[in-house]
């Protein structure tokens, strides 16, 4: 089934309810799933509203007020399943009872209260940003990233919409922070965590723990404890292997550098290109796997190709259009 433009409501709240019902219905087509992902990434407000509805639904599983209705009942509207609106989804036209809704709101008042603090943050390519949050937490955004922040009296949440972030907390923050990114949610009351969204997965690296990782579909969510030095990849298909690593190279960016540890040259070039408006091309086929070790300074993005050339048997050349390429010496 392909949703038409007229079937999807105009209001972000109603759009979130529409997509929530479709994604929970169990019969969304691959085209609809792709359309949903594009909608969610198009505007930070979309992910925010969808997340609120998801947390309300999730909160009802602990309320004890009523059994959670099936996904099929959420989507059931009668003649036209595409013409859902928020009122029908939330008030029973799509099967969600007032008892469950009321219990969810009572259990989690932050879902309907105005936040004490809210912010939309973004960085351009090559830019990094540090944000001091009201509770003393330090949030860093890497290049070409977008995130939203909401602080309530009983909940604190950061949603990473694109790119990479690093969150550092003072000890014993209560209530816990939730960092949501793609299929992953990191819950933490202290410590320092790096979260990066890649095209097919989300990478979680714990510089200082412990933290809890929640993943999986709403009906089979899994909680994985993570400690200092743990790293894991989370994708739509599930969890990768929990590895114990030296997290230093994964978090060095927020200290102004990229650290390479026997990194294949092609991957090192991909990494510096994240910070360049014009990507650098690697024209050295025999050196693609050359192991690069050393650090480069992110405070001079234009100088990154030359800095990388100092760590490998290559030379940086500036082309007439202003871009650069790396060739074998």
N, C-alpha and C positions, 0 to 999 in steps of 0.2 A: 504494500500500500504506500502510495506517495502522498504526503500532505500537501494540500494546495495553499497558496498564500492567503486565500480568503478563509480557510479553515482555522488558521492559527490566529489567536487573539492579538490585539495590538498592545495591550498593557503587559509589562514585564511580569507582574504577579500572575496574570491569567495565562501567559505563555508558559511560565514555570509549571502551573497546574496542568496545563495541556500536555506538556512533555513528560511530566511525572507520571501521568496516567498512561501515556503511550509506552514509556519505558518499563513500567511495571505490569503492563497488560500481558506480556508473554508472547505477543504476536507481532511485535514491531519488525518491519522488514529491514534488511541491511541498509537500504537507501534511507529509511527513516532514522536509523541509528546514526548514520553519517550526518544527516541533516540536524539531528539533535546535537551532536558534537560541535558542528559549525555554529549553531545557535548559542551554545554555552560559551564558546570561545570568543564570540563576536563582541561581547560587552560584559565587563565585570559584574554589572547588575544582574545579568542572567544567571551566572553561577551562584551569586549571592542569594537570589530568590529561590533557586532550585535547592540550594543547600539548606535553607530555612525549612522548606517543605520536607526535605529528606530527614532533617533532624527531628521535626515534629512527628513524622511517621515512626522513626526509630525510637523516639521517646515513649511511644505508646506501648512498646513491647514490655516496658518495665512498670506501666501504670497499674496494671491489674484491674482496670475498670471494665474492659471487655476484650474479647478475643480480637486479634487483628484480622481484618477481612482479607480475602485472597486477592492476589493481583488482578485476577479476572474480574472480580467485583468492582475494583477501582475503575477499570476501563469501561464497564458496562453502563451505557447511557441510553440504550434503546435504538432509535432509528439511525442516529448519526454519531458514531463514536468520535469523529473528528471535531465535532462542535462542542467540546467540553469547555466549561469556564471554571474559574476558581471556586465560585460559590457551590456549584454542583459537586465538584471534587471534594471539597472540604465539608460540606453540610449534608452529604448523604446521597445526592443524585448519582454519584459514582460509587457508592457503597461504603464510605467511611462514616461511621456513626458519630453523632454528637457526643456520646459518652466517651469514646476514644479521643476525639478532638479535645474535649474539655479536660480530660485527664492529662493529655499531653501538654496542654498549655499550663495547667496548674503545676505540673512537675517541672516544667522548664519555662519560667516566665520570660527569659531572655528572647524566646522566639517571637514574642509580640511586643515587648517593650522597646523603646528607642535605645540605641546603644549609648553608653557614657562617652565613648570615643569611636570614631569611624574614619577611615582614610582609604583613598585609592592611590596606589603608588605605581610608578612606572619608570623605566630607564630606557634611554635610547641605546643604539648599538655603540659600544665602546665606553658607555657610562656605567658607573657603579654608585650606589646610593646607600647612605647609612641613616636609619630612622630610630631615634630614641623614643620609646613608647612610654606612656604615662606611669606604668608600674615599674619602670626601670629596665625592662627588657630592651635588648638591642637587636634590631632587624637590619640586615644587609641585603640589598638586591643586586644581583650581578647584571651583566650586560643584557640588554634587550629582554627585560623581564617585566611582568605585571603581577601585582598582588593587591588584595584588599584586606583590611584589618577591621575587626569589630571587637570592642571590649564592653561587656556587660557586667553587672554586679556578680552574676553567677556563671559567667562563661566568657572565654576569650578565644578568638578564632582568627587565623590568618589563612586565606585561600590563595594559593599560587596558581595563577591562570596561565602563565607561560614563563619559561626561563628557569631561574635559579635563585634561591634565597638561603640565608644562614640566620638562625635565630639563637641568641644567647640569653639565658635567663639567670636571674639571681636565684639563690637557693630557696627552695620551698615556696614556690608561687602557688597560691590557691585562690580561685579555682585554677585548674590546669589549663594550659594553652593547647589548642588543637591546631595543627598545621595540615590543611587539606590540599592535596595535589593529585589530580587524576584519580586513580583507583586507591590511593593511599591516604590514611589519616594518621598523623603522629600526635600522640598525647604526651605532654611533658609538664612537670612542675619545676624542674630544674635542668641544668645541663645546656649543651650546645649541639645543634643539629644542622646539617646541610641537606637541602632538598633540591633536586634538579629534575626537571621534566625533559625527557628525551622523546623523540618521535614515537617510540613504541613502548616506553616504560618510564617509570619514575624511580630515581635512584636516591636512597636514603643513606646518609653517612652520619654516624654518631661520634662527634669529637669527645663529648663528655655525657655520660648517661647517669642513671638509666632512663629509658623512655619506653613507651608502648606503641606498637604499630598495629593499626586496624586496617584490614583489607578484605576484599571479597564482596560479593553481592549482598544486598540487604538481608536476604533470607539465610545466608550462611557466612556471616562475617566471622573473621578469625582475628584473634589478638596474639601478637608475637612480641615478647619482651626483647629489648635490645639494650646492650651495654656499651661502654666506652670501646671504641675501635670496631664496632660492628658496621657492616654495610650490606645492603640488600636491594635488589631490584624488584619492583612491583609492576605488573602489567595486567591487562584485562584478563589474561588467561591464568593469573595466579602469582604466587610468590616465587622468586628465584632462591638460590642458595644463600643462607646467612653466612657471610664471610667475616673473618677477623683480619683487619688490614691496618696499615699505617694510614690514618685518615688525613695526615698533613697535606699531601698533594691535592686532596679534594677540597680543602677549605682554604688553601693559600690565597685564592683570589680575593677574599675579603680583607687580606692583609697587603694587597697591592702587588701580587706577583703570581705567576704560574710556575709551579714546580714540576719538572719532568723527571721521572725515575725509570730509565731504560724504556722510554715511551717510543713506539714506532714513529718515524719521521712523519708519515702521512697523517697520523693522529695528532701529532704536535701542531702540524699546519692547520688541521681542522680546528684545534683549540684556539690558536691565535686569530683565526678568521672570525671567530665569534665577536671579536672586539674591533674589527675593521669594517669601514663602510664599503671599501672595495676589496673583495677577497684576494688573497695571495694564491697564485697557482704554483703547484709543485711540478716542475719539469725535470725530474730526475728519476726515471723509472727504476733504475737499479738500486736506488737509495731509499725507496719507500719504507722498507722495514728497518732502516738504520736506527739503532737505539739511541735516543736522545736523553741526556741527563744534565740537569742544571736548572737555573731559574731565569725568568725574563720579567722585566718590569712592566706592569700594566699601566703605569702612569704616563707612558709614552706609547700609545697604541700605534702610531705611525712607524715607530722604530722597532716594532715587534719582529718583522721579517729579518732585519739585520741582526737583532739580538738572537734569533733562532739560528741564523747562519753561523754565529760564533760558536754554536754547540754541535755543529755537524759539518761534514765536508761539502758545503754548498755555498753559493754566493747569491745575494739578493740583488736583483736588477729592477730598476724603475722603468716602466714602459711608458710610451708617449701619452697614453690615456690616464696616467697617474697611478695605475695599479702596479703591483709588483709580482715578480715571479722568482722562484728559487731554482737554480740550476746547479749541476755538479761542478765542482772546481776543476 
